[in-house]
């Protein structure tokens, strides 16, 4: 799932990234930037796994709901 | 503490929000209302577009409620955030806090909006006559 400006960069509300069976959040971020270099120009972006902010070392599994979270601006 | 946390594209009703948290046990109610400003850095704003990762935003807002419950003697907390296209002057968010005394109400309300702005996955895009930009997206 991709939101906000990240969605505009990727061109879609969702994106499929090929990783090995087991991937870390850090690997996913690297792969995302490789495929969508504009993401690196953002002030920051976070990854959420199953609705929880993830640290780089967290492992992502097949069934996880993963979201790309660009800088938030609610309120 | 009772919490009322909602995200919806419907117009927010400030009076209704206040009424929801009023309680005979509470002597102080603090309200924060976030509205759409008509300009940013000197540029006239045409509209704002709000987007939310709803399931996670509700979770993060609930976390704010949990934090508040642990830190202040708040009796009722309401956080209502609107999504969709908002015009200048429209209400984007209402936070209402009721406590026995005003100190907790003021502090918890401030904490709620400050934290919401940092952690809740909601985004706003400013639309100008000649372009648009996602707030805070770029350094």
Backbone of each chain as ProteinMPNN parsed JSONL, in Angstrom:
{"seq_chain_A": "XXXXXXXXXXXXXXXXXXXXXXXXXXXXXXXXXXXXXXXXXXXXXXXXXXXXXXXXXXXXXXXXXXXXXXXXXXX", "coords_chain_A": {"N_chain_A": [[0.861, -1.18, 0.0], [0.542, 2.184, -0.813], [0.957, 5.588, -0.054], [-0.133, 9.061, -0.248], [2.278, 11.394, -1.403], [4.063, 9.457, -2.132], [2.526, 7.589, -3.413], [1.926, 8.989, -5.711], [4.45, 9.146, -6.833], [5.061, 6.463, -7.31], [2.99, 5.84, -8.906], [0.752, 4.458, -8.401], [-1.638, 2.953, -6.165], [-0.751, 0.755, -4.986], [2.06, -1.436, -4.891], [4.177, -3.947, -6.221], [6.88, -5.609, -4.984], [9.65, -7.567, -5.683], [11.078, -9.809, -3.524], [13.276, -11.959, -1.682], [12.229, -15.0, 0.033], [12.261, -14.205, 2.697], [12.488, -11.026, 3.907], [14.029, -7.978, 4.985], [12.93, -4.87, 6.422], [14.707, -2.879, 5.797], [15.863, -3.869, 3.453], [13.67, -3.806, 1.783], [13.195, -1.052, 1.619], [15.507, -0.222, 0.322], [15.188, -1.512, -2.138], [12.861, -0.287, -3.043], [13.724, 2.344, -3.418], [15.578, 1.942, -5.423], [13.936, 1.209, -7.53], [12.206, 3.35, -7.626], [13.541, 6.112, -7.696], [12.878, 8.726, -7.026], [11.774, 8.621, -4.528], [13.822, 8.844, -2.761], [14.225, 11.504, -2.619], [12.408, 12.534, -0.899], [11.612, 14.018, 2.3], [11.646, 12.097, 4.205], [10.839, 8.609, 4.505], [8.712, 6.162, 5.895], [8.215, 2.728, 6.77], [5.407, 0.745, 7.298], [4.31, -2.126, 8.95], [1.686, -4.255, 8.971], [0.165, -2.194, 10.06], [1.786, -0.977, 11.919], [4.519, 1.073, 12.763], [7.651, 0.252, 11.38], [10.933, -0.939, 12.222], [14.194, -0.839, 10.674], [15.357, -3.373, 10.856], [13.344, -5.171, 11.03], [11.537, -8.085, 10.004], [9.847, -8.933, 7.028], [6.979, -10.732, 6.142], [5.341, -12.913, 3.779], [2.464, -12.7, 4.105], [2.1, -10.253, 5.292], [0.766, -6.946, 5.76], [1.972, -4.306, 4.129], [3.01, -0.958, 4.199], [3.894, 2.08, 2.553], [4.951, 4.955, 3.978], [4.977, 8.213, 3.545], [6.264, 11.484, 4.696], [4.185, 12.469, 7.335], [1.241, 14.513, 7.567], [-1.037, 15.302, 9.014], [-3.83, 16.845, 10.753]], "CA_chain_A": [[0.0, 0.0, 0.0], [1.381, 3.378, -0.958], [0.105, 6.735, 0.242], [0.296, 10.442, -0.421], [3.175, 11.697, -2.495], [4.696, 8.204, -2.556], [1.592, 7.01, -4.362], [2.087, 9.721, -6.972], [5.754, 8.768, -7.382], [4.985, 5.091, -7.779], [1.981, 5.838, -9.954], [-0.266, 3.471, -8.083], [-1.913, 2.84, -4.726], [-0.045, -0.399, -4.444], [3.208, -1.806, -5.721], [4.695, -5.278, -5.886], [8.341, -5.663, -5.005], [10.139, -8.932, -5.559], [12.191, -10.042, -2.589], [13.385, -13.376, -1.339], [11.221, -15.458, 0.984], [12.312, -13.417, 3.925], [13.174, -9.765, 3.634], [13.939, -6.99, 6.062], [12.401, -3.559, 6.04], [15.83, -2.16, 5.171], [15.991, -4.367, 2.08], [12.524, -3.297, 1.028], [13.41, 0.38, 1.36], [16.559, -0.146, -0.697], [14.599, -1.937, -3.406], [11.904, 0.755, -3.44], [14.472, 3.503, -3.921], [16.167, 1.528, -6.693], [12.905, 1.231, -8.566], [11.569, 4.68, -7.655], [14.569, 6.982, -7.122], [12.292, 9.961, -6.477], [11.468, 8.426, -3.109], [14.984, 9.277, -1.98], [14.154, 12.958, -2.499], [11.466, 12.92, 0.149], [12.243, 14.342, 3.583], [11.836, 10.788, 4.836], [9.653, 7.761, 4.413], [8.707, 5.051, 6.834], [7.484, 1.536, 6.352], [4.572, 0.189, 8.354], [3.965, -3.526, 8.718], [0.451, -4.559, 9.702], [-0.33, -1.013, 10.756], [2.709, -0.552, 12.969], [5.783, 1.56, 12.218], [8.652, -0.805, 11.443], [12.354, -0.575, 12.229], [14.891, -1.402, 9.517], [15.741, -4.767, 11.027], [12.182, -6.056, 11.113], [11.394, -8.993, 8.87], [8.535, -8.894, 6.378], [6.57, -12.043, 5.639], [4.389, -12.93, 2.669], [1.08, -12.29, 4.393], [2.068, -8.968, 5.98], [0.279, -5.743, 5.07], [3.094, -3.375, 4.177], [2.636, 0.353, 3.668], [4.911, 3.119, 2.421], [4.419, 6.104, 4.698], [5.774, 9.434, 3.396], [6.106, 12.35, 5.872], [2.768, 12.677, 7.644], [0.86, 15.929, 7.676], [-2.428, 15.409, 9.454], [-4.123, 17.894, 11.725]], "C_chain_A": [[0.895, 1.226, 0.0], [0.496, 4.605, -0.832], [0.722, 8.072, -0.13], [1.216, 10.63, -1.612], [3.88, 10.432, -3.002], [3.822, 7.508, -3.598], [1.725, 7.69, -5.717], [3.412, 9.35, -7.637], [5.681, 7.379, -8.003], [3.949, 4.945, -8.891], [0.814, 4.917, -9.658], [-0.482, 3.422, -6.576], [-1.262, 1.62, -4.112], [1.071, -0.778, -5.406], [3.678, -3.185, -5.281], [6.204, -5.276, -6.038], [8.757, -7.107, -4.81], [11.263, -8.991, -4.542], [12.257, -11.548, -2.356], [12.299, -13.726, -0.333], [11.129, -14.558, 2.209], [13.099, -12.152, 3.642], [13.043, -8.84, 4.838], [13.36, -5.698, 5.51], [13.478, -2.753, 5.33], [15.991, -2.577, 3.721], [14.86, -3.837, 1.207], [12.729, -1.83, 0.663], [14.446, 0.574, 0.254], [15.979, -0.45, -2.074], [13.623, -0.887, -3.933], [12.63, 1.944, -4.049], [15.132, 3.189, -5.254], [15.147, 1.66, -7.824], [12.248, 2.595, -8.719], [12.503, 5.687, -6.998], [14.019, 8.27, -6.511], [11.971, 9.838, -4.995], [12.611, 8.922, -2.232], [14.983, 10.791, -1.785], [13.192, 13.438, -1.433], [12.225, 13.221, 1.434], [12.536, 13.053, 4.342], [10.732, 9.884, 4.332], [9.815, 6.571, 5.331], [7.99, 3.884, 6.189], [6.657, 1.094, 7.551], [4.238, -1.247, 7.965], [2.766, -3.861, 9.603], [0.017, -3.397, 10.594], [0.546, -0.511, 11.876], [4.005, -0.075, 12.316], [6.864, 0.508, 12.433], [10.054, -0.236, 11.513], [13.031, -1.323, 11.087], [15.167, -2.894, 9.642], [14.546, -5.72, 11.068], [12.026, -6.883, 9.842], [9.966, -8.954, 8.345], [8.198, -10.271, 5.838], [5.513, -11.879, 4.555], [3.044, -12.294, 2.986], [0.961, -10.914, 5.055], [1.477, -7.872, 5.112], [1.357, -4.685, 5.233], [2.678, -2.052, 3.544], [3.838, 1.285, 3.613], [4.31, 4.41, 2.958], [5.328, 7.319, 4.473], [5.531, 10.355, 4.601], [4.636, 12.693, 6.124], [2.468, 14.157, 7.85], [-0.614, 16.062, 8.035], [-2.601, 16.609, 10.36], [-4.261, 19.283, 11.12]], "O_chain_A": [[1.884, 1.289, 0.729], [-0.582, 4.666, -1.424], [1.935, 8.193, -0.302], [0.969, 10.097, -2.694], [4.249, 10.355, -4.174], [4.329, 6.911, -4.548], [1.645, 7.032, -6.755], [3.488, 9.252, -8.862], [6.188, 7.157, -9.103], [4.031, 4.033, -9.713], [-0.005, 4.625, -10.529], [0.396, 3.808, -5.804], [-1.221, 1.461, -2.892], [1.014, -0.466, -6.595], [3.584, -3.54, -4.106], [6.731, -4.972, -7.108], [8.285, -7.788, -3.899], [12.277, -8.308, -4.681], [11.385, -12.3, -2.792], [11.541, -12.859, 0.102], [10.043, -14.212, 2.675], [14.243, -12.207, 3.192], [12.08, -8.913, 5.601], [13.313, -5.475, 4.3], [13.195, -2.031, 4.374], [16.228, -1.737, 2.853], [15.065, -3.471, 0.05], [12.467, -1.421, -0.468], [14.285, 1.416, -0.63], [16.243, 0.258, -3.046], [13.571, -0.631, -5.136], [12.207, 2.485, -5.07], [15.239, 4.059, -6.119], [15.45, 2.151, -8.911], [11.79, 2.955, -9.803], [12.276, 6.077, -5.853], [14.616, 8.835, -5.594], [11.904, 10.842, -4.286], [12.395, 9.365, -1.104], [15.658, 11.304, -0.894], [13.166, 14.623, -1.102], [13.341, 12.741, 1.635], [13.549, 12.94, 5.032], [9.757, 10.382, 3.769], [10.913, 6.047, 5.516], [7.265, 4.032, 5.206], [7.146, 1.072, 8.68], [3.926, -1.542, 6.811], [2.833, -3.759, 10.828], [-0.435, -3.591, 11.722], [0.107, 0.293, 12.699], [4.531, -0.736, 11.42], [6.986, -0.058, 13.519], [10.338, 0.816, 10.94], [12.505, -2.32, 10.591], [15.205, -3.604, 8.637], [14.721, -6.937, 11.133], [12.346, -6.426, 8.745], [9.005, -8.942, 9.114], [9.011, -10.905, 5.164], [4.877, -10.831, 4.44], [2.547, -11.457, 2.233], [-0.145, -10.459, 5.346], [1.656, -7.86, 3.894], [1.623, -4.222, 6.343], [2.065, -2.033, 2.477], [4.687, 1.283, 4.504], [3.294, 4.895, 2.459], [6.352, 7.443, 5.144], [4.686, 10.05, 5.442], [3.936, 13.154, 5.223], [3.33, 14.938, 8.254], [-1.343, 16.845, 7.426], [-1.638, 17.3, 10.691], [-4.508, 20.249, 11.842]]}, "seq_chain_B": "XXXXXXXXXXXXXXXXXXXXXXXXXXXXXXXXXXXXXXXXXXXXXXXXXXXXXXXXXXXXXXXXXXXXXXXXXXXXXXXXXXXXXXXXXXXXXXXXXXXXXXXXXXXXXXXXXXXXXXXXXXXXXXXXXXXXXXXXXXX", "coords_chain_B": {"N_chain_B": [[-10.998, 6.414, 31.322], [-12.898, 7.717, 28.676], [-12.847, 7.31, 25.218], [-13.349, 8.771, 22.001], [-12.883, 8.233, 18.884], [-12.51, 9.062, 15.576], [-12.448, 8.83, 11.996], [-13.485, 10.417, 9.132], [-15.223, 11.351, 6.118], [-17.161, 13.146, 6.396], [-18.601, 16.359, 7.183], [-17.252, 18.095, 9.949], [-18.635, 18.616, 13.178], [-18.411, 20.994, 15.396], [-19.786, 21.797, 17.735], [-21.226, 19.516, 18.389], [-19.113, 17.817, 18.981], [-18.075, 19.021, 21.275], [-20.255, 18.705, 22.983], [-20.28, 15.955, 23.237], [-18.142, 15.387, 24.946], [-18.672, 16.728, 27.234], [-19.407, 16.637, 30.714], [-20.819, 16.012, 33.881], [-18.899, 15.488, 35.819], [-16.724, 16.837, 34.986], [-14.944, 19.801, 35.087], [-13.51, 21.285, 33.354], [-13.156, 21.825, 29.92], [-11.192, 21.389, 27.114], [-10.671, 22.463, 23.83], [-9.367, 21.761, 20.626], [-9.396, 23.105, 17.43], [-8.713, 22.431, 14.163], [-8.294, 24.211, 11.262], [-8.688, 24.935, 7.708], [-6.347, 26.981, 6.315], [-6.128, 30.092, 4.466], [-3.849, 30.643, 3.061], [-0.416, 29.799, 2.332], [2.911, 30.348, 3.04], [2.685, 32.79, 1.721], [1.302, 32.122, -0.583], [-1.818, 31.77, -2.196], [-4.211, 29.5, -1.062], [-6.196, 27.113, -2.67], [-7.625, 24.784, -2.109], [-7.541, 22.023, 0.246], [-6.446, 18.657, 0.211], [-7.124, 15.805, 1.909], [-5.776, 12.708, 2.931], [-5.943, 9.397, 4.223], [-4.403, 6.61, 5.86], [-6.384, 4.615, 6.858], [-6.917, 2.424, 8.758], [-4.513, 2.215, 10.159], [-4.172, 4.819, 11.036], [-6.272, 5.132, 12.822], [-5.405, 3.355, 14.763], [-3.032, 4.628, 15.622], [-4.078, 6.972, 16.632], [-5.542, 5.938, 18.705], [-3.444, 5.069, 20.244], [-2.398, 7.505, 21.057], [-4.488, 8.275, 22.673], [-4.235, 6.302, 24.655], [-1.743, 7.01, 25.701], [-2.382, 9.489, 26.802], [-4.241, 8.761, 28.72], [-2.583, 7.467, 30.474], [-1.046, 9.534, 31.453], [-2.415, 11.87, 32.284], [-5.19, 12.995, 34.319], [-7.626, 12.579, 32.652], [-11.0, 12.608, 31.683], [-12.712, 12.319, 29.476], [-12.036, 11.934, 26.012], [-11.887, 13.178, 22.74], [-11.222, 12.672, 19.361], [-11.584, 13.701, 16.24], [-11.076, 13.38, 12.871], [-11.101, 14.719, 9.638], [-11.366, 13.607, 6.235], [-10.647, 13.854, 2.676], [-11.696, 16.327, 0.255], [-11.173, 19.608, 1.232], [-12.346, 22.898, 1.783], [-11.12, 26.314, 2.053], [-11.271, 27.435, 5.346], [-12.76, 25.312, 6.222], [-13.231, 22.709, 8.703], [-10.725, 20.604, 9.73], [-9.865, 18.955, 11.765], [-10.928, 18.012, 15.027], [-10.207, 18.189, 18.398], [-11.167, 17.238, 21.535], [-11.119, 17.588, 24.99], [-11.975, 16.513, 28.199], [-11.759, 17.147, 31.612], [-11.554, 16.919, 35.208], [-10.365, 19.21, 36.179], [-8.828, 22.179, 34.778], [-6.033, 22.129, 34.107], [-5.123, 19.52, 33.301], [-6.764, 19.166, 31.087], [-5.965, 21.213, 29.274], [-3.206, 20.494, 28.922], [-3.313, 17.815, 27.968], [-4.77, 18.124, 25.629], [-3.1, 19.716, 24.054], [-0.939, 17.973, 23.846], [-2.178, 15.93, 22.403], [-2.764, 17.031, 19.793], [-0.214, 17.85, 18.98], [1.165, 15.409, 18.925], [-0.403, 13.91, 17.17], [0.141, 15.232, 14.81], [2.666, 14.331, 14.341], [2.726, 11.533, 14.238], [0.432, 10.241, 13.165], [-0.817, 8.522, 10.37], [-1.858, 10.406, 8.193], [-2.295, 12.532, 5.452], [-1.847, 15.753, 3.91], [-2.53, 17.592, 0.994], [-1.691, 20.582, -0.496], [-3.471, 22.701, -2.616], [-2.875, 25.009, -5.075], [-3.483, 27.95, -7.169], [-1.713, 27.637, -9.23], [-0.511, 25.147, -9.042], [0.4, 22.29, -6.963], [1.168, 20.853, -3.74], [2.437, 18.358, -1.552], [2.227, 18.637, 1.857], [5.078, 19.056, 3.88], [6.473, 17.039, 2.578], [8.889, 17.293, 1.182], [12.313, 18.147, 1.93]], "CA_chain_B": [[-11.151, 7.474, 30.322], [-13.678, 7.322, 27.501], [-12.324, 7.976, 24.029], [-14.207, 8.774, 20.818], [-11.896, 8.486, 17.838], [-13.137, 8.821, 14.288], [-11.979, 9.43, 10.737], [-14.631, 10.366, 8.234], [-15.216, 12.437, 5.139], [-18.297, 14.023, 6.684], [-18.29, 17.649, 7.799], [-17.136, 17.991, 11.402], [-19.564, 19.474, 13.917], [-17.683, 21.363, 16.608], [-20.681, 21.799, 18.902], [-21.508, 18.123, 18.73], [-17.909, 17.275, 19.609], [-18.02, 19.552, 22.642], [-21.317, 18.055, 23.761], [-19.92, 14.563, 23.494], [-17.199, 15.213, 26.056], [-19.129, 17.403, 28.459], [-19.782, 15.649, 31.713], [-20.953, 16.662, 35.182], [-17.676, 15.299, 36.603], [-15.639, 17.618, 34.4], [-15.066, 21.247, 35.213], [-12.748, 21.951, 32.3], [-13.099, 21.18, 28.604], [-10.326, 22.11, 26.183], [-10.948, 22.067, 22.441], [-8.537, 22.259, 19.547], [-10.025, 22.981, 16.128], [-7.779, 22.705, 13.083], [-9.04, 24.621, 10.074], [-7.914, 25.138, 6.488], [-5.934, 28.372, 6.146], [-6.284, 30.561, 3.079], [-2.585, 30.812, 2.344], [0.767, 29.206, 2.921], [4.1, 31.043, 2.524], [2.276, 33.864, 0.816], [0.547, 31.653, -1.755], [-3.234, 31.536, -1.893], [-4.613, 28.095, -1.131], [-7.517, 26.901, -3.27], [-8.255, 23.734, -1.297], [-6.649, 20.988, 0.763], [-6.945, 17.297, 0.03], [-6.633, 14.951, 2.988], [-5.81, 11.273, 2.666], [-5.555, 8.672, 5.431], [-4.269, 5.152, 5.91], [-7.363, 4.651, 7.934], [-6.795, 1.444, 9.847], [-3.348, 2.548, 10.988], [-4.398, 6.131, 11.651], [-7.116, 4.903, 14.0], [-4.534, 2.722, 15.765], [-2.106, 5.623, 16.167], [-4.872, 7.887, 17.432], [-5.853, 5.197, 19.932], [-2.207, 5.082, 21.033], [-2.359, 8.832, 21.683], [-5.467, 8.208, 23.764], [-3.627, 5.497, 25.719], [-0.697, 7.838, 26.314], [-3.041, 10.525, 27.6], [-4.834, 8.085, 29.88], [-1.513, 7.148, 31.425], [-0.307, 10.698, 31.946], [-3.254, 12.92, 32.864], [-6.504, 12.542, 34.796], [-8.638, 13.009, 31.685], [-12.202, 11.766, 31.793], [-13.189, 12.012, 28.117], [-11.189, 12.437, 24.932], [-12.459, 12.998, 21.406], [-10.384, 13.078, 18.23], [-12.281, 13.485, 14.971], [-10.315, 13.933, 11.75], [-11.827, 14.621, 8.375], [-10.572, 13.342, 5.031], [-11.293, 14.278, 1.434], [-11.393, 17.671, -0.234], [-11.651, 20.63, 2.161], [-12.196, 24.273, 1.321], [-10.594, 27.256, 3.039], [-12.22, 27.655, 6.432], [-13.339, 24.045, 6.69], [-12.61, 22.118, 9.879], [-10.057, 19.353, 9.379], [-9.735, 18.104, 12.943], [-11.379, 18.514, 16.324], [-9.78, 17.41, 19.562], [-11.859, 17.761, 22.706], [-10.663, 16.886, 26.196], [-12.685, 16.924, 29.407], [-11.147, 16.679, 32.852], [-12.143, 17.58, 36.383], [-9.769, 20.553, 36.273], [-8.353, 22.653, 33.47], [-4.628, 21.842, 33.787], [-5.043, 18.275, 32.54], [-7.449, 19.355, 29.803], [-5.056, 21.991, 28.418], [-1.992, 19.748, 28.604], [-3.623, 16.637, 27.159], [-5.216, 18.582, 24.303], [-1.877, 20.128, 23.354], [-0.201, 16.743, 23.556], [-2.898, 15.177, 21.371], [-2.582, 17.591, 18.453], [1.219, 17.824, 18.653], [1.55, 14.037, 18.614], [-1.122, 13.532, 15.948], [0.86, 15.795, 13.663], [3.945, 13.635, 14.133], [2.673, 10.076, 14.111], [-0.765, 9.635, 12.558], [-0.673, 8.469, 8.914], [-2.796, 11.216, 7.425], [-1.499, 13.456, 4.636], [-2.601, 16.782, 3.229], [-1.944, 18.2, -0.193], [-2.177, 21.944, -0.727], [-3.693, 22.992, -4.028], [-2.825, 26.439, -5.379], [-3.947, 28.251, -8.529], [-0.73, 27.236, -10.238], [0.218, 23.922, -8.715], [0.014, 21.647, -5.714], [2.285, 20.198, -3.061], [2.156, 17.609, -0.332], [2.852, 19.341, 2.981], [6.197, 18.416, 4.592], [7.027, 15.882, 1.859], [10.279, 17.521, 0.774], [13.064, 18.932, 2.921]], "C_chain_B": [[-11.951, 6.927, 29.148], [-13.1, 8.045, 26.296], [-13.245, 7.76, 22.834], [-13.314, 9.194, 19.666], [-12.493, 8.122, 16.495], [-12.384, 9.482, 13.151], [-13.139, 9.312, 9.774], [-14.562, 11.528, 7.258], [-16.369, 13.407, 5.387], [-17.827, 15.317, 7.36], [-18.257, 17.496, 9.316], [-18.038, 19.018, 12.079], [-18.939, 19.783, 15.266], [-18.561, 21.272, 17.847], [-20.997, 20.381, 19.358], [-20.323, 17.494, 19.436], [-17.793, 17.744, 21.051], [-19.057, 18.839, 23.514], [-20.983, 16.621, 24.12], [-19.002, 14.394, 24.68], [-17.653, 15.904, 27.337], [-19.69, 16.393, 29.435], [-19.863, 16.352, 33.069], [-19.709, 16.545, 36.062], [-16.557, 16.236, 36.167], [-15.887, 19.113, 34.479], [-14.351, 21.994, 34.117], [-12.743, 21.155, 31.017], [-12.206, 22.021, 27.713], [-10.561, 21.567, 24.778], [-9.857, 22.601, 21.538], [-9.318, 22.041, 18.247], [-8.999, 23.344, 15.075], [-8.565, 23.038, 11.833], [-8.104, 24.85, 8.897], [-7.634, 26.624, 6.322], [-5.997, 28.779, 4.69], [-4.975, 30.756, 2.349], [-1.471, 30.107, 3.079], [1.98, 29.834, 2.257], [3.717, 32.06, 1.463], [1.485, 33.435, -0.395], [-0.887, 31.336, -1.366], [-3.591, 30.066, -2.093], [-6.03, 27.997, -1.694], [-8.305, 25.869, -2.464], [-7.154, 22.841, -0.727], [-7.279, 19.627, 0.479], [-6.287, 16.414, 1.08], [-6.823, 13.487, 2.64], [-5.366, 10.565, 3.938], [-5.344, 7.199, 5.149], [-5.116, 4.811, 7.126], [-7.135, 3.684, 9.077], [-5.621, 1.787, 10.761], [-3.535, 3.891, 11.691], [-5.251, 5.984, 12.911], [-6.29, 4.285, 15.128], [-3.639, 3.758, 16.43], [-2.845, 6.628, 17.037], [-5.264, 7.228, 18.76], [-4.63, 5.172, 20.847], [-2.054, 6.418, 21.754], [-3.317, 8.848, 22.872], [-4.885, 7.419, 24.938], [-2.557, 6.285, 26.465], [-1.323, 8.85, 27.269], [-3.625, 9.925, 28.877], [-3.79, 7.802, 30.945], [-0.891, 8.366, 32.084], [-1.156, 11.747, 32.666], [-4.599, 12.361, 33.304], [-7.622, 13.082, 33.899], [-9.821, 12.059, 31.755], [-12.724, 11.359, 30.42], [-12.288, 12.678, 27.076], [-11.871, 12.169, 23.595], [-11.453, 13.48, 20.374], [-11.155, 12.714, 16.972], [-11.485, 14.155, 13.867], [-11.096, 13.714, 10.456], [-10.868, 14.303, 7.241], [-11.349, 13.829, 3.809], [-10.891, 15.695, 1.081], [-12.013, 18.708, 0.703], [-11.394, 22.016, 1.601], [-11.603, 25.131, 2.435], [-11.679, 27.513, 4.081], [-12.866, 26.381, 6.96], [-12.564, 23.515, 7.889], [-12.026, 20.756, 9.514], [-9.996, 18.401, 10.575], [-10.298, 18.804, 14.17], [-10.837, 17.581, 17.392], [-10.45, 18.04, 20.771], [-11.484, 16.92, 23.914], [-11.422, 17.415, 27.402], [-12.015, 16.304, 30.624], [-11.807, 17.412, 34.013], [-11.662, 19.028, 36.463], [-9.025, 20.92, 34.995], [-6.923, 22.272, 33.121], [-4.49, 20.614, 32.893], [-5.654, 18.443, 31.148], [-6.548, 20.108, 28.831], [-3.875, 21.137, 27.964], [-2.263, 18.564, 27.677], [-4.038, 17.034, 25.741], [-4.02, 18.989, 23.46], [-1.08, 18.912, 22.915], [-0.851, 16.002, 22.387], [-2.635, 15.749, 19.974], [-1.117, 17.565, 18.044], [1.644, 16.423, 18.215], [0.865, 13.551, 17.339], [-0.349, 13.998, 14.72], [2.17, 15.073, 13.37], [3.776, 12.179, 13.738], [1.514, 9.497, 13.307], [-0.657, 9.675, 11.03], [-1.856, 9.087, 8.179], [-1.93, 12.234, 6.689], [-2.387, 14.526, 4.037], [-1.803, 17.369, 2.082], [-2.561, 19.578, -0.354], [-2.331, 22.152, -2.215], [-3.751, 24.501, -4.205], [-3.393, 26.671, -6.776], [-3.022, 27.609, -9.546], [0.044, 25.975, -9.877], [-0.289, 23.315, -7.427], [1.241, 21.041, -5.051], [1.802, 19.489, -1.813], [2.935, 18.273, 0.795], [3.93, 18.47, 3.623], [6.872, 17.278, 3.833], [8.51, 16.052, 1.545], [11.001, 18.382, 1.794], [13.114, 20.409, 2.53]], "O_chain_B": [[-11.711, 5.812, 28.684], [-12.884, 9.256, 26.342], [-13.843, 6.695, 22.68], [-13.025, 10.378, 19.494], [-12.935, 6.99, 16.297], [-11.772, 10.538, 13.31], [-13.713, 8.236, 9.612], [-13.933, 12.551, 7.527], [-16.526, 14.385, 4.655], [-16.788, 15.349, 8.019], [-19.126, 16.847, 9.9], [-18.18, 20.146, 11.606], [-18.935, 18.945, 16.168], [-18.146, 20.742, 18.878], [-21.03, 20.088, 20.553], [-20.497, 16.725, 20.382], [-17.456, 16.964, 21.942], [-18.765, 18.427, 24.636], [-21.362, 16.132, 25.184], [-19.06, 13.371, 25.362], [-17.076, 15.686, 28.402], [-20.354, 15.429, 29.053], [-19.032, 17.213, 33.36], [-19.478, 17.379, 36.937], [-15.568, 16.412, 36.879], [-16.903, 19.621, 34.003], [-14.548, 23.198, 33.951], [-12.384, 19.978, 30.998], [-12.425, 23.223, 27.565], [-10.638, 20.355, 24.573], [-9.459, 23.759, 21.659], [-9.832, 20.952, 17.99], [-8.465, 24.453, 15.09], [-9.403, 22.253, 11.389], [-6.888, 24.946, 9.063], [-8.557, 27.43, 6.204], [-5.93, 27.941, 3.791], [-4.973, 31.009, 1.144], [-1.556, 29.848, 4.279], [2.068, 29.851, 1.03], [4.37, 32.162, 0.424], [1.034, 34.281, -1.167], [-1.139, 30.711, -0.336], [-3.314, 29.472, -3.135], [-6.94, 28.7, -1.255], [-9.487, 26.054, -2.175], [-6.001, 22.894, -1.154], [-8.501, 19.478, 0.507], [-5.064, 16.288, 1.134], [-7.866, 13.074, 2.133], [-4.507, 11.072, 4.659], [-6.02, 6.612, 4.305], [-4.63, 4.732, 8.255], [-7.157, 4.081, 10.242], [-5.719, 1.667, 11.983], [-3.095, 4.063, 12.828], [-4.992, 6.624, 13.93], [-6.451, 4.64, 16.296], [-3.497, 3.771, 17.653], [-2.32, 7.086, 18.052], [-5.31, 7.883, 19.801], [-4.757, 5.244, 22.069], [-1.635, 6.465, 22.911], [-2.993, 9.37, 23.939], [-5.029, 7.828, 26.091], [-2.472, 6.238, 27.692], [-0.856, 9.04, 28.393], [-3.518, 10.499, 29.961], [-4.058, 7.882, 32.144], [-0.279, 8.256, 33.146], [-0.664, 12.435, 33.56], [-5.09, 11.381, 32.743], [-8.438, 13.907, 34.31], [-9.65, 10.846, 31.875], [-13.128, 10.215, 30.212], [-11.845, 13.815, 27.238], [-12.37, 11.07, 23.35], [-10.898, 14.572, 20.501], [-11.352, 11.534, 16.682], [-11.245, 15.362, 13.915], [-11.672, 12.65, 10.229], [-9.698, 14.683, 7.281], [-12.531, 14.166, 3.89], [-9.872, 16.2, 1.551], [-13.22, 18.695, 0.943], [-10.343, 22.273, 1.013], [-11.582, 24.736, 3.601], [-12.837, 27.77, 3.751], [-13.456, 26.387, 8.04], [-11.388, 23.831, 8.069], [-12.739, 19.868, 9.048], [-10.069, 17.183, 10.409], [-10.165, 20.017, 14.334], [-10.981, 16.361, 17.313], [-10.316, 19.241, 21.005], [-11.528, 15.69, 23.866], [-11.506, 18.626, 27.606], [-11.74, 15.105, 30.663], [-12.523, 18.394, 33.821], [-12.428, 19.942, 36.767], [-8.64, 20.042, 34.223], [-6.615, 22.103, 31.941], [-3.825, 20.659, 31.858], [-5.13, 17.929, 30.16], [-6.385, 19.688, 27.685], [-3.577, 21.062, 26.772], [-1.528, 18.34, 26.715], [-3.694, 16.356, 24.773], [-3.94, 18.642, 22.282], [-0.612, 18.825, 21.78], [-0.163, 15.508, 21.493], [-2.309, 14.992, 19.06], [-0.803, 17.287, 16.887], [2.392, 16.27, 17.25], [1.479, 12.863, 16.524], [-0.203, 13.272, 13.737], [2.719, 15.192, 12.275], [4.589, 11.643, 12.986], [1.608, 8.372, 12.816], [-0.431, 10.74, 10.455], [-2.717, 8.398, 7.632], [-0.95, 12.737, 7.237], [-3.539, 14.263, 3.692], [-0.599, 17.607, 2.174], [-3.782, 19.734, -0.35], [-1.435, 21.822, -2.992], [-4.559, 25.185, -3.577], [-3.741, 25.724, -7.482], [-3.461, 27.105, -10.579], [1.152, 25.769, -10.372], [-1.285, 23.768, -6.864], [2.235, 20.748, -5.717], [0.894, 19.946, -1.117], [4.149, 18.452, 0.702], [3.711, 17.285, 3.877], [7.754, 16.615, 4.38], [9.29, 15.103, 1.626], [10.397, 19.236, 2.444], [13.705, 21.218, 3.247]]}, "name": "protein", "num_of_chains": 2, "seq": "XXXXXXXXXXXXXXXXXXXXXXXXXXXXXXXXXXXXXXXXXXXXXXXXXXXXXXXXXXXXXXXXXXXXXXXXXXXXXXXXXXXXXXXXXXXXXXXXXXXXXXXXXXXXXXXXXXXXXXXXXXXXXXXXXXXXXXXXXXXXXXXXXXXXXXXXXXXXXXXXXXXXXXXXXXXXXXXXXXXXXXXXXXXXXXXXXXXXXXXXXXXXXXXXXXXXXX"}
